[in-house]
Amino acid sequence: MFGSVPSTTPDPALISDASSPTRPESMISARGLQKTFGTFEAVRGIDVEVTRGEAFGFLGPNGAGKSSTMRMVAAVSPPTGGELRVLGLDPREHGSAIRSRLGVCPQEDTLDTELSVRENLLIYGRYFGLPRKDVAAKADELLTFFQLTDKRNEKVDNLSGGLKRRLTIARSLINDPDLLLLDEPTTGLDPQARHVLWDKLFRLKQQGVTLVLTTHYMDEAEQLCDRLVVMDGGRIVAEGSPLSLIREHSTREVAELRFGVGEHGDLAASVEDLADRVEVLPDRLLLYTADGEEAIARVHERGLTPLAVLVRRSTLEDVFLRLTGRTLVD
Amino acid sequence: MTSTRASGTAQPGTLEMLRRQLDYWWTAYRRTWKGSAITSFVQPWLYVGAMGVLLGGYIDEGGASLDGAPSYLAFVAPALLATTAMQVAAGEVMWPVMGAIKWDRTYHAMIASPLRVVDIVFGHLGYAMFRVTLTVLVFAGVLAVLGLITSVAGFVVALVGALLTGLAFATPVYGYSAGAKSEQGFVVIFRLAIIPMFLFSGAFFPVSNLGEPLQWLAKATPLWHGVELCRMGALGFWDSSMLGHLAYLLAISVAGIWWSVRRLDRRLVV
């Protein structure tokens, strides 16, 4: 549906892989990319490559530089330093041309709340120079895909947060974008609404739409991203597939042991040798190990009796917290 | 299967970008025209009635000198053409601009599309001028029917004067709004600029009645130049000073556009 063939012949200069069909087409290419606001360095020289058809994620705590990076890629924020090519073009020179082929779902909704659901799509499509007839057909198609057809004449003001997000993403697809940028697409939504959105995004990915998203939800990154980078303090601190990151920066399993309040610090030393790494939290001990059950058996052998135990697989969250720390950012 | 995919790096010109915003601004007008109709079409006649006809009755009896106008009504009505243009223009580029940046954030949606800052500024100013045009056309038309504008050429002069007054207010006020952090300044602009100009820039009495320094202050305001142009057109006598008024209003408009684009660029493209 969204991967349809261009109606006009594209400029050959834009197809970077025209001569070498084996090399994947570069959608985003950043080298030493920097963004500075006054004295604050939001992005401190990052390298990123995203190719056609990928689902790529920027993961990081608040203030890591994810949104600043996304705004530069969206060609609405000029880079302070380094090199950036989006769809093979320089955003400083070809901002408008790049934006005509992007879909952008910003962190905060930018819908026109006074207009109806359908009007929002129609009017936005016109900004891309699309004929009214084509926009109308595309709008109805998107309303169906995002299950908004019943609400098409509803004023946006009356919609729930989840419906607004769905409409925002629908709107970002009005121009059949080559690259879809989603800045924290599900932040602030309830679990049901998040799952509906994930389903829609997963379908888009299967249709071959290149997705780039920022998130601080680990499950979101694991569900949607083929590859991701973890950002912290304006730098990339890790890169890979969700699975390879877990393998590289964590263990296969985590055993969580809960003892009485205040005992965790003292008990850490007596279980230290039972795991690759032991982390002390105020309310529990985390034993990073290949075999969680085995570790717990050994804990019991030593005569320790935790109030509660839990063995789980390592998640991206463990990687994330390991790499970016547990300190609150704001 | 609908393909709406774009291709190519050709940058469409501002005219094409304005055409792309037509549906938006037309929709915006359709949803707000009822609210704006009172300010645009009714309010000026309250002044014409109260000031021109009723107050004018006393003034004419007193035999006041009104820069050659045959009656107080003929003196004040064309001036109200300029003041109305000022008010409609300024109002349209205050709260609505702030809303598009801060509240609804519709400008942020626009700048994520192929539209550029300059296209957005021209689109919004174009809409403001559309509303000014509609208002002053209706107003001037009724003045002509009432015999308060005496010739076709005069009608054109008055109309151009009113439109340029609108532009000379829309553009710098837009520039202010584009960079303003809060809406509190708008009330200040109304109280300290718009209303004093409305009262003292020659709409209701010849500025020669003001003392020396105040007279020059009044003549420095864009409204005075607009009022003079409208009055010249309506009364049907104009001279080379008309060119000075036109040049003054044009200069402010050009500077205002430049400032507006710069301020909005710094606000949206960061």
Interface residues (C-beta under 8 A of the other chain):
Chain A: M1 S4 V5 P6 S7 T8 T9 P10 D11 A13 L14 F37 A74 V76 S77 P78 L89 H94 G95 S96 A97 R99 S100 R101 L102 V104 P106 E108 D109 T110 L111 D112 T113 E114 L115 E119 L122 I123 Y124 G125 R126 Y127 F128 G129 L130 R132 D134 V135 A137 K138 E141 R171 I174 N175 D176 D178
Chain B: M1 T2 S3 T4 R5 A6 S7 G8 T9 A10 Q11 P12 E16 R20 Q21 L22 D23 Y24 T27 R31 D104 R105 T106 H108 A109 M110 I111 A112 S113 P114 L115 R116 L268 V269 V270
